[in-house]
Amino acid sequence: MSDDEPIPIAATPFPYPFAPGGRTALVVIDMQRDFVEPGGFGASLGNDVSLLHTAIEPIAALLAAWRARGWPVVHTREAHLPDLSDCPPAKRLRGAPSLRIGETGTMGRLLVRGEPGTSIIPALAPQRGELAIDKPGKGMFWATGLHEMLQALGVTHLVFTGVTTEVCVQTSMREANDRGYDCLLVEDATESYFPEFKAAALAMIAAQGAIVGWHTPSAALLAALPASAVKSPGA
């Protein structure tokens, strides 16, 4: 099989045409302390953040596979400017969290760029040469310039991981679909505070012949990848 020939990955609703040769980027959505650790924004909404922890090990395995092959990796953080000029009041004032965006918690100001809570958890921290973007919204393309970055790298396919499945992951996946990317969501490498919401998101994504994209377990994806040619990060 040549570097240009798609690799069929067992997936729902039918095999996913994985593009080798560095044309498929791994996307890690919002695995930041504010969502995954106690004291962050996720916890301020009354959520059990431990429910997200099962995604960490599968994401780490995928990161290792991408890094060994020198393929592109994208990390996102939901984070606003310190003056909150990119955070509309409709977002900041909605609901009744114990702390709102921009207020100070145990990890600094919630969802504000540069604060400790917006950093990616150490187990999944970006390495040199990997894209790490701050996004002011739930989707990874709005007001980030990411589409142009991916085009410059020749990326045509995206493999999605991260949190939460039904909010930032699904929003980013739908944005990517509208921009022409073929998208695969890794089932055990994404999580939600609400298991039933994750299940519904998976069903919606793959409905009607992969209307948004495909989904598969990490084991099926990893087993189908071509042999690695180890490269140093950023090479």
SULQUIRA-V369342 format. One record per backbone hydrogen bond with DSSP energy under -1.0 kcal/mol. CO is the residue of the C=O (numbers start at 0). NH is the residue of the N-H. E is the energy in kcal/mol with one decimal. If there is no record, write none. Layout:
# SULQUIRA-V369342
((CO:NH:E) (CO:NH:E))
This chain:
# SULQUIRA-V369342
((6:17:-2.4) (8:15:-2.6) (11:214:-1.9) (15:8:-2.3) (15:17:-1.6) (17:6:-2.9) (22:155:-2.5) (22:156:-2.2) (24:158:-2.8) (25:73:-3.1) (26:160:-1.8) (27:75:-2.3) (28:162:-2.4) (29:31:-2.0) (30:120:-2.4) (31:34:-1.6) (31:35:-1.9) (32:36:-2.3) (33:41:-2.7) (36:39:-1.2) (39:43:-1.7) (40:44:-1.0) (41:46:-1.5) (42:45:-2.0) (43:97:-2.5) (46:48:-1.0) (47:50:-1.6) (48:51:-1.8) (49:52:-1.2) (51:54:-1.5) (52:55:-1.5) (54:58:-2.0) (55:59:-2.5) (56:60:-2.1) (57:61:-2.0) (58:62:-2.8) (59:63:-2.3) (60:64:-1.8) (61:65:-2.6) (62:66:-2.9) (63:67:-2.2) (65:70:-2.2) (71:25:-2.2) (72:130:-2.1) (73:27:-3.2) (74:132:-2.6) (76:134:-3.1) (79:112:-3.2) (80:83:-2.3) (83:86:-1.8) (87:90:-1.8) (87:91:-2.0) (88:92:-2.8) (99:102:-2.4) (102:109:-2.8) (104:107:-1.3) (106:116:-2.1) (107:104:-2.7) (108:111:-1.2) (109:101:-2.0) (110:79:-2.6) (111:114:-2.0) (114:117:-1.6) (115:118:-1.4) (116:33:-2.9) (118:32:-2.3) (120:123:-2.0) (121:124:-1.3) (126:129:-2.2) (130:74:-2.9) (132:76:-2.1) (134:78:-1.5) (140:143:-1.3) (144:148:-1.5) (145:149:-2.7) (146:150:-2.4) (147:151:-2.1) (148:152:-1.1) (149:154:-2.3) (150:153:-1.2) (155:181:-1.6) (156:24:-2.4) (157:183:-2.5) (158:26:-3.4) (159:185:-2.4) (160:28:-2.1) (161:190:-1.3) (163:168:-2.2) (164:169:-1.3) (166:170:-2.6) (167:171:-2.1) (168:172:-2.3) (169:173:-2.4) (170:174:-2.4) (171:175:-2.4) (172:176:-2.4) (173:177:-2.0) (175:180:-2.1) (176:179:-1.5) (181:157:-2.4) (182:213:-2.4) (183:159:-3.6) (184:215:-1.9) (185:188:-1.2) (188:161:-2.9) (190:164:-1.6) (193:196:-1.3) (193:197:-1.6) (194:198:-2.2) (195:199:-1.9) (196:200:-2.5) (197:201:-2.4) (198:202:-1.9) (199:203:-2.4) (200:204:-2.6) (201:205:-1.7) (204:211:-2.3) (204:212:-1.9) (205:209:-1.9) (206:210:-2.7) (213:184:-2.8) (214:11:-2.8) (215:186:-2.4) (216:220:-1.5) (217:221:-3.0) (218:222:-2.0) (231:234:-2.3))
